[in-house]
Amino acid sequence: MRESSHAFFTNTACRYYPCHEGIEEINCLFCFCPLYRLPHCPGSPVELESDGRVIRDCSLCTYPHQAENYEAIMACLAAR
């Protein structure tokens, strides 16, 4: 188990934990993904169309919850 730090923590007390299956260690730091509004997200969002609008569905994306992606996420945010 990874230790809590500025780049990683797991909230096992959360009522939604685990929010994604298949990740050994879930990083809860980006529970609400800061990449959602980026036009070119490095994760794996699915774009759905509804009433002529495109809606991004990130419910199956685990990118922000994987500890090894912290630096890449911070780089995306710094480039904005």
Phi, psi and omega per residue, in radians:
M1 nan 2.321 -3.137
R2 -1.324 2.552 3.107
E3 -1.404 2.651 3.062
S4 -1.148 2.478 3.115
S5 -2.738 -3.004 3.090
H6 -1.158 -0.353 -3.060
A7 -1.873 -0.109 -3.058
F8 -2.739 2.342 2.873
F9 -2.755 2.688 3.110
T10 -2.118 2.272 3.130
N11 -1.863 1.483 -3.118
T12 -1.249 -0.216 3.104
A13 -1.446 -0.159 3.139
C14 -1.120 2.412 -3.116
R15 -1.207 -0.248 3.115
Y16 -1.716 -0.069 -3.116
Y17 -1.296 2.324 -0.117
P18 -1.420 2.329 -3.095
C19 -1.415 -0.373 3.132
H20 -2.331 2.462 3.070
E21 -1.588 2.702 3.042
G22 1.556 0.061 3.067
I23 -1.934 2.184 -3.102
E24 -1.164 -0.813 3.114
E25 -2.166 1.960 -3.111
I26 -1.549 2.163 3.059
N27 -1.546 1.991 -3.108
C28 -1.544 0.002 -3.102
L29 -0.972 -0.739 -3.138
F30 -1.866 0.890 3.130
C31 -0.929 -0.822 3.019
F32 -1.744 1.893 -2.956
C33 -1.075 2.167 3.115
P34 -1.328 -0.103 -3.121
L35 -1.637 -0.060 -3.029
Y36 -0.915 -0.735 -3.064
R37 -1.533 -0.053 3.121
L38 -1.260 2.404 -3.121
P39 -1.167 -0.519 -3.129
H40 -2.157 1.377 -3.129
C41 -1.268 2.351 3.113
P42 -1.337 -0.119 3.107
G43 -1.390 -2.679 -3.104
S44 -2.242 1.050 3.112
P45 -1.276 2.724 3.063
V46 -1.946 2.279 3.133
E47 -1.710 2.187 -3.131
L48 -1.982 2.593 3.086
E49 -1.863 2.346 3.135
S50 -2.529 2.094 3.135
D51 0.924 0.714 3.109
G52 1.378 0.034 3.115
R53 -1.925 2.599 3.070
V54 -1.682 2.232 -3.134
I55 -2.059 2.294 3.128
R56 -1.550 2.177 3.099
D57 -1.880 1.948 -3.096
C58 -1.868 0.230 -3.013
S59 -1.093 -0.436 3.119
L60 -1.745 -0.022 -3.121
C61 -1.415 2.304 3.124
T62 -1.981 0.050 -3.066
Y63 -0.881 -0.906 -3.093
P64 -1.248 -0.208 -3.110
H65 -1.666 -0.034 3.118
Q66 -1.675 2.100 -3.032
A67 -0.959 -0.595 -3.092
E68 -1.207 -0.170 -3.134
N69 -1.667 0.034 -3.097
Y70 -0.970 -0.898 -3.092
E71 -1.089 -0.705 3.135
A72 -1.144 -0.685 3.111
I73 -1.133 -0.783 3.129
M74 -1.097 -0.640 3.104
A75 -1.154 -0.705 3.090
C76 -1.083 -0.732 -3.126
L77 -1.223 -0.634 3.136
A78 -1.211 -0.509 -3.109
A79 -1.349 -0.206 -3.097
R80 -1.228 nan nan
